Amino acid sequence: MKRHLDFPVHVDGRGRLALTGPDDHVRDMIHQVLFTSPGERVNRPDFGCGLLQLVFLPNSEPLAIATQFTVKSALQKWLGDVIQVDEVAVTTEASTLRVKVVYRRLLDGVVGTATFEQAIPS
């Protein structure tokens, strides 16, 4: 099994850089796309999807649809060579943003689901 650097990068219990398997690696990459705002990366100013800026807009059905479209488009753009995005669901409950992504790894066809929660500043 191929191993990848874990995200965020850290040292494991043996004093080495922590490694992870393919399932966690794909989840880490999805997390980076979702929660990186365009302009944050110096050499890739358009990387990310701006998800955290969208939560400050008034909550509505059109906003939910637009957010799901934005998230799916960003994942297809940045991870289209790694995964096929089958479903994206974005919900806000109280002060929490929840994003569920159902995807298929292109390398081996394994279907995965990744759910992310982020506290929304009030």
Backbone as a printed PyTorch tensor [residue, N CA C, xyz], in Angstrom:
tensor([[[  0.8460,  -1.1770,   0.0000],
         [  0.0000,   0.0000,   0.0000],
         [  0.8920,   1.2410,   0.0000]],

        [[  0.5730,   2.1490,  -0.8910],
         [  1.3300,   3.3940,  -0.9900],
         [  1.0030,   4.2890,   0.2040]],

        [[  2.0030,   4.9380,   0.7680],
         [  1.8300,   5.8220,   1.9110],
         [  2.0920,   7.2630,   1.4650]],

        [[  1.3990,   8.1990,   2.1030],
         [  1.4950,   9.6220,   1.7860],
         [  1.7410,  10.3990,   3.0650]],

        [[  2.2830,  11.6090,   2.9400],
         [  2.4220,  12.4680,   4.1050],
         [  1.0430,  12.8110,   4.6360]],

        [[  0.8900,  12.7560,   5.9490],
         [ -0.3800,  13.1000,   6.5660],
         [ -0.5380,  14.6150,   6.5950]],

        [[ -1.7840,  15.0740,   6.6230],
         [ -2.0800,  16.5020,   6.6810],
         [ -2.9230,  16.7760,   7.9110]],

        [[ -2.6170,  17.7780,   8.6720],
         [ -1.4440,  18.6300,   8.5330],
         [ -0.1740,  17.8490,   8.8760]],

        [[  0.9160,  18.2800,   8.2840],
         [  2.1930,  17.6020,   8.4800],
         [  2.5520,  17.6460,   9.9580]],

        [[  2.9220,  16.4820,  10.4930],
         [  3.3260,  16.3870,  11.8970],
         [  4.2510,  15.1900,  12.0840]],

        [[  4.8310,  15.1100,  13.2630],
         [  5.7480,  14.0210,  13.5960],
         [  4.9660,  12.9490,  14.3360]],

        [[  5.2170,  11.6790,  13.9800],
         [  4.5200,  10.5810,  14.6530],
         [  5.2380,  10.1770,  15.9370]],

        [[  4.7820,   9.1290,  16.5840],
         [  5.3400,   8.6720,  17.8480],
         [  6.7660,   8.1760,  17.7560]],

        [[  7.2310,   7.8570,  16.5410],
         [  8.6060,   7.3880,  16.3550],
         [  9.5590,   8.5220,  16.0400]],

        [[  9.0440,   9.7540,  15.9660],
         [  9.8990,  10.9000,  15.6440],
         [ 10.0930,  11.1080,  14.1470]],

        [[  9.2510,  10.4860,  13.3480],
         [  9.3260,  10.6200,  11.8860],
         [  8.1030,  11.3870,  11.4000]],

        [[  8.1800,  11.8500,  10.1570],
         [  7.0000,  12.4880,   9.5780],
         [  5.8800,  11.4580,   9.4870]],

        [[  4.6920,  11.8470,   9.9160],
         [  3.5510,  10.9340,   9.9190],
         [  3.0980,  10.6440,   8.4950]],

        [[  2.8020,   9.3770,   8.2490],
         [  2.3190,   8.9340,   6.9470],
         [  0.8980,   8.4300,   7.0950]],

        [[  0.1950,   8.3660,   5.9710],
         [ -1.1870,   7.9200,   5.9750],
         [ -1.4610,   7.0940,   4.7230]],

        [[ -2.5660,   6.3630,   4.7320],
         [ -2.9630,   5.5420,   3.5950],
         [ -3.7770,   6.3280,   2.5810]],

        [[ -4.1920,   5.6670,   1.5020],
         [ -4.9000,   6.3630,   0.4210],
         [ -6.2480,   6.9610,   0.8160]],

        [[ -7.0040,   6.2900,   1.6880],
         [ -8.3150,   6.8280,   2.0870],
         [ -8.1600,   8.1630,   2.8140]],

        [[ -7.2820,   8.1990,   3.8050],
         [ -7.0710,   9.4240,   4.5720],
         [ -6.4120,  10.5020,   3.7150]],

        [[ -5.5530,  10.0880,   2.7920],
         [ -4.8800,  11.0600,   1.9180],
         [ -5.8930,  11.7970,   1.0340]],

        [[ -6.8320,  11.0650,   0.4650],
         [ -7.8660,  11.6920,  -0.3740],
         [ -8.7180,  12.6240,   0.4830]],

        [[ -9.0850,  12.1790,   1.6790],
         [ -9.8600,  13.0190,   2.5900],
         [ -9.0860,  14.2980,   2.9100]],

        [[ -7.7860,  14.1840,   3.1460],
         [ -6.9500,  15.3580,   3.4290],
         [ -6.9420,  16.3270,   2.2500]],

        [[ -6.8540,  15.7870,   1.0300],
         [ -6.8440,  16.6580,  -0.1500],
         [ -8.1780,  17.3810,  -0.3150]],

        [[ -9.2830,  16.6740,  -0.0730],
         [-10.6050,  17.3020,  -0.1540],
         [-10.7000,  18.4250,   0.8700]],

        [[-10.2420,  18.1680,   2.0830],
         [-10.2590,  19.1790,   3.1560],
         [ -9.4920,  20.4280,   2.7230]],

        [[ -8.3320,  20.2420,   2.1010],
         [ -7.5360,  21.3890,   1.6660],
         [ -8.2600,  22.2220,   0.6150]],

        [[ -8.9220,  21.5720,  -0.3300],
         [ -9.6630,  22.3100,  -1.3540],
         [-10.8250,  23.0740,  -0.7190]],

        [[-11.5670,  22.4120,   0.1660],
         [-12.7470,  23.0360,   0.7610],
         [-12.4160,  24.2390,   1.6290]],

        [[-11.3960,  24.1190,   2.4630],
         [-11.1570,  25.1320,   3.4750],
         [ -9.9740,  26.0540,   3.1760]],

        [[ -9.5080,  26.0480,   1.9350],
         [ -8.5170,  27.0290,   1.5000],
         [ -9.2590,  28.0890,   0.6970]],

        [[ -9.0460,  29.3310,   1.0580],
         [ -9.6770,  30.4320,   0.3340],
         [ -8.7870,  30.8480,  -0.8280]],

        [[ -9.3820,  31.1280,  -2.0070],
         [ -8.5680,  31.6280,  -3.1130],
         [ -7.7560,  32.8390,  -2.6570]],

        [[ -6.4850,  32.8270,  -3.0120],
         [ -5.5850,  33.8990,  -2.6100],
         [ -4.6790,  33.5180,  -1.4500]],

        [[ -4.9810,  32.4210,  -0.7510],
         [ -4.1630,  31.9980,   0.3850],
         [ -2.8280,  31.4030,  -0.0420]],

        [[ -2.7810,  30.7290,  -1.1550],
         [ -1.5500,  30.0710,  -1.6030],
         [ -0.8050,  30.9840,  -2.5690]],

        [[  0.4550,  31.2060,  -2.2560],
         [  1.2580,  32.1580,  -3.0200],
         [  1.3920,  31.7460,  -4.4790]],

        [[  1.7700,  30.5170,  -4.7440],
         [  2.0080,  30.0890,  -6.1240],
         [  0.7680,  29.5400,  -6.8230]],

        [[ -0.3320,  29.4590,  -6.1120],
         [ -1.6070,  29.0140,  -6.6900],
         [ -2.7210,  29.8930,  -6.1500]],

        [[ -2.7890,  31.1370,  -6.6010],
         [ -3.7530,  32.0730,  -6.0190],
         [ -5.2100,  31.7050,  -6.2680]],

        [[ -5.4930,  30.8390,  -7.2390],
         [ -6.8820,  30.4660,  -7.5010],
         [ -7.2670,  29.1340,  -6.8500]],

        [[ -6.3450,  28.5150,  -6.0790],
         [ -6.6230,  27.2460,  -5.4160],
         [ -7.6580,  27.4310,  -4.3110]],

        [[ -8.5460,  26.4740,  -4.1540],
         [ -9.5600,  26.5090,  -3.1000],
         [-10.9290,  26.7780,  -3.6810]],

        [[-11.9200,  26.9120,  -2.7670],
         [-13.2760,  27.1500,  -3.2690],
         [-13.9850,  28.3050,  -2.5750]],

        [[-13.3880,  28.9020,  -1.5720],
         [-14.0240,  30.0410,  -0.9320],
         [-15.2270,  29.6720,  -0.1000]],

        [[-15.3000,  28.4320,   0.3480],
         [-16.4410,  27.9480,   1.1140],
         [-16.6930,  28.7710,   2.3730]],

        [[-15.6530,  29.1320,   3.0750],
         [-15.8320,  29.8440,   4.3450],
         [-16.3910,  31.2530,   4.1520]],

        [[-16.1740,  31.8640,   2.9870],
         [-16.7580,  33.1820,   2.7370],
         [-18.2490,  33.0790,   2.4490]],

        [[-18.6810,  31.9610,   1.8840],
         [-20.0820,  31.7970,   1.5170],
         [-20.9960,  31.6790,   2.7310]],

        [[-20.4610,  31.2290,   3.8670],
         [-21.3320,  31.0300,   5.0350],
         [-21.7890,  32.3400,   5.6550]],

        [[-21.1950,  33.4570,   5.2520],
         [-21.5930,  34.7410,   5.8220],
         [-22.7270,  35.3990,   5.0410]],

        [[-23.1400,  34.7780,   3.9340],
         [-24.2610,  35.2980,   3.1560],
         [-25.5690,  34.8170,   3.7850]],

        [[-26.6730,  35.5260,   3.5300],
         [-27.9590,  35.1010,   4.0980],
         [-28.3240,  33.6870,   3.6500]],

        [[-28.7770,  32.8730,   4.5840],
         [-29.1120,  31.4880,   4.3020],
         [-30.3650,  31.4130,   3.4380]],

        [[-30.2800,  30.6740,   2.3200],
         [-31.4230,  30.5180,   1.4320],
         [-31.2020,  29.2910,   0.5550]],

        [[-32.2600,  28.8400,  -0.0820],
         [-32.1720,  27.6880,  -0.9820],
         [-31.2440,  27.9730,  -2.1680]],

        [[-31.3610,  29.1460,  -2.8220],
         [-30.4310,  29.4300,  -3.9200],
         [-28.9620,  29.4540,  -3.4600]],

        [[-28.7190,  29.9570,  -2.2420],
         [-27.3470,  29.9610,  -1.7280],
         [-26.8510,  28.5370,  -1.5100]],

        [[-27.6940,  27.6620,  -0.9830],
         [-27.3040,  26.2670,  -0.7650],
         [-26.9560,  25.5950,  -2.0860]],

        [[-27.7710,  25.8280,  -3.1030],
         [-27.5160,  25.2430,  -4.4270],
         [-26.2130,  25.7980,  -5.0090]],

        [[-26.0210,  27.1000,  -4.8980],
         [-24.8040,  27.7270,  -5.4070],
         [-23.5650,  27.2170,  -4.6710]],

        [[-23.6860,  27.0310,  -3.3620],
         [-22.5590,  26.5350,  -2.5700],
         [-22.1990,  25.1140,  -2.9760]],

        [[-23.1970,  24.2660,  -3.1540],
         [-22.9340,  22.8910,  -3.5820],
         [-22.2840,  22.8700,  -4.9620]],

        [[-22.7460,  23.7230,  -5.8630],
         [-22.1550,  23.8110,  -7.1980],
         [-20.7070,  24.2880,  -7.1140]],

        [[-20.4460,  25.3040,  -6.2910],
         [-19.0940,  25.8420,  -6.1350],
         [-18.1450,  24.7950,  -5.5790]],

        [[-18.6000,  24.0760,  -4.5680],
         [-17.7650,  23.0350,  -3.9500],
         [-17.4710,  21.9230,  -4.9560]],

        [[-18.5000,  21.4390,  -5.6360],
         [-18.3030,  20.3500,  -6.5980],
         [-17.3850,  20.7760,  -7.7340]],

        [[-17.5530,  21.9970,  -8.2180],
         [-16.6980,  22.5020,  -9.3020],
         [-15.2420,  22.5900,  -8.8700]],

        [[-15.0060,  23.0880,  -7.6540],
         [-13.6310,  23.2010,  -7.1610],
         [-12.9990,  21.8200,  -6.9890]],

        [[-13.7510,  20.8690,  -6.4700],
         [-13.2090,  19.5200,  -6.3060],
         [-12.8910,  18.8880,  -7.6560]],

        [[-13.7670,  19.0990,  -8.6320],
         [-13.5030,  18.5510,  -9.9640],
         [-12.2930,  19.2150, -10.6030]],

        [[-12.1470,  20.5150, -10.3860],
         [-11.0180,  21.2380, -10.9610],
         [ -9.6940,  20.7820, -10.3540]],

        [[ -9.6330,  20.7230,  -9.0190],
         [ -8.3530,  20.4690,  -8.3510],
         [ -8.0620,  18.9990,  -8.0950]],

        [[ -9.0880,  18.1600,  -8.0390],
         [ -8.8650,  16.7450,  -7.7560],
         [ -9.4430,  15.8350,  -8.8310]],

        [[ -9.7710,  16.3930,  -9.9780],
         [-10.3870,  15.6260, -11.0580],
         [ -9.5480,  14.4800, -11.5830]],

        [[ -8.2460,  14.5100, -11.3470],
         [ -7.3840,  13.4080, -11.7720],
         [ -7.2600,  12.3390, -10.6870]],

        [[ -7.8620,  12.5730,  -9.5170],
         [ -7.7640,  11.6490,  -8.3910],
         [ -9.1220,  11.0360,  -8.0420]],

        [[-10.1810,  11.8640,  -8.0820],
         [-11.5100,  11.3820,  -7.7000],
         [-12.5700,  11.8360,  -8.6900]],

        [[-13.6810,  11.1110,  -8.6790],
         [-14.8990,  11.5300,  -9.3680],
         [-15.8860,  11.8910,  -8.2700]],

        [[-16.3640,  13.1070,  -8.2640],
         [-17.2960,  13.5600,  -7.2330],
         [-18.7020,  13.1280,  -7.6320]],

        [[-19.3420,  12.3310,  -6.7820],
         [-20.6890,  11.8440,  -7.0560],
         [-21.7600,  12.6980,  -6.3950]],

        [[-21.4610,  13.2100,  -5.1990],
         [-22.4700,  13.9850,  -4.4670],
         [-21.7960,  14.9540,  -3.5140]],

        [[-22.3890,  16.1360,  -3.3910],
         [-21.9510,  17.1370,  -2.4200],
         [-23.1940,  17.6470,  -1.7040]],

        [[-23.1460,  17.6430,  -0.3790],
         [-24.2450,  18.1890,   0.4200],
         [-23.6520,  19.1720,   1.4100]],

        [[-24.1440,  20.4010,   1.3980],
         [-23.6780,  21.4490,   2.3010],
         [-24.8530,  21.8790,   3.1610]],

        [[-24.6730,  21.8090,   4.4910],
         [-25.7150,  22.2370,   5.4100],
         [-25.1090,  23.0950,   6.5110]],

        [[-25.9270,  23.9900,   7.0490],
         [-25.5160,  24.7570,   8.2210],
         [-26.5360,  24.5040,   9.3140]],

        [[-26.0370,  24.2000,  10.4890],
         [-26.8880,  23.9640,  11.6440],
         [-26.3040,  24.7450,  12.8100]],

        [[-27.1110,  25.6210,  13.3750],
         [-26.6550,  26.4870,  14.4790],
         [-25.3820,  27.2070,  14.0490]],

        [[-24.2720,  26.8980,  14.6580],
         [-23.0220,  27.5840,  14.3050],
         [-22.0170,  26.6110,  13.6870]],

        [[-22.5220,  25.6040,  12.9580],
         [-21.6550,  24.6000,  12.3500],
         [-21.9590,  24.4460,  10.8620]],

        [[-20.9110,  24.4640,  10.0670],
         [-21.0110,  24.1900,   8.6330],
         [-20.6410,  22.7240,   8.4370]],

        [[-21.4910,  21.9770,   7.7320],
         [-21.2360,  20.5620,   7.4920],
         [-21.2290,  20.3240,   5.9860]],

        [[-20.1650,  19.6680,   5.5170],
         [-20.0310,  19.3460,   4.0950],
         [-19.8110,  17.8410,   3.9750]],

        [[-20.6570,  17.2080,   3.1770],
         [-20.5310,  15.7670,   2.9160],
         [-20.1970,  15.5890,   1.4420]],

        [[-19.1420,  14.8370,   1.1720],
         [-18.7130,  14.5760,  -0.2010],
         [-18.6680,  13.0640,  -0.4180]],

        [[-19.3900,  12.5980,  -1.4300],
         [-19.3340,  11.1960,  -1.8290],
         [-18.5430,  11.1620,  -3.1320]],

        [[-17.5220,  10.3240,  -3.1590],
         [-16.6080,  10.3110,  -4.3080],
         [-16.1690,   8.8860,  -4.6250]],

        [[-15.5690,   8.7390,  -5.8020],
         [-14.9890,   7.4720,  -6.2460],
         [-13.5370,   7.7370,  -6.6250]],

        [[-12.6110,   6.9810,  -6.0060],
         [-11.1880,   7.1190,  -6.3650],
         [-10.9860,   6.5450,  -7.7550]],

        [[-10.3660,   7.3100,  -8.6340],
         [-10.1900,   6.8790, -10.0160],
         [ -9.1610,   5.7510, -10.1370]],

        [[ -8.1890,   5.7010,  -9.2450],
         [ -7.1290,   4.6990,  -9.3080],
         [ -7.6590,   3.2810,  -9.1450]],

        [[ -8.5860,   3.0930,  -8.2020],
         [ -9.0430,   1.7380,  -7.9080],
         [-10.5630,   1.5890,  -7.8350]],

        [[-11.3160,   2.6750,  -8.0420],
         [-12.7690,   2.6070,  -8.0560],
         [-13.4230,   2.5330,  -6.6900]],

        [[-12.6460,   2.6760,  -5.6340],
         [-13.2000,   2.6130,  -4.2820],
         [-14.0750,   3.8380,  -4.0280]],

        [[-15.2880,   3.6030,  -3.5040],
         [-16.2070,   4.6920,  -3.1800],
         [-15.9480,   5.1200,  -1.7420]],

        [[-15.8930,   6.4180,  -1.5340],
         [-15.6670,   6.9480,  -0.1930],
         [-16.6130,   8.0840,   0.1170]],

        [[-16.8070,   8.3220,   1.3890],
         [-17.6040,   9.4460,   1.8700],
         [-16.7700,  10.1920,   2.8840]],

        [[-16.6900,  11.4940,   2.7120],
         [-15.9540,  12.3310,   3.6610],
         [-16.8990,  13.4160,   4.1600]],

        [[-16.9770,  13.5700,   5.4670],
         [-17.8100,  14.5980,   6.0710],
         [-16.9210,  15.5210,   6.8790]],

        [[-17.1050,  16.8200,   6.6720],
         [-16.2980,  17.8260,   7.3500],
         [-17.2140,  18.7730,   8.0980]],

        [[-16.7990,  19.1540,   9.2820],
         [-17.5450,  20.1400,  10.0590],
         [-16.6090,  21.2740,  10.4250]],

        [[-17.1240,  22.4850,  10.3320],
         [-16.3400,  23.6720,  10.6440],
         [-17.2250,  24.6110,  11.4570]],

        [[-16.6990,  25.0920,  12.5670],
         [-17.4330,  26.0590,  13.3630],
         [-17.5220,  27.3720,  12.6000]],

        [[-18.6930,  27.9800,  12.6170],
         [-18.8950,  29.2630,  11.9490],
         [-18.7830,  30.3570,  12.9970]],

        [[-17.8690,  31.3010,  12.7860],
         [-17.7600,  32.3940,  13.7710],
         [-19.0530,  33.1910,  13.8490]],

        [[-19.4380,  33.5660,  15.0630],
         [-20.6830,  34.3380,  15.1930],
         [-20.4020,  35.7910,  15.4660]]])
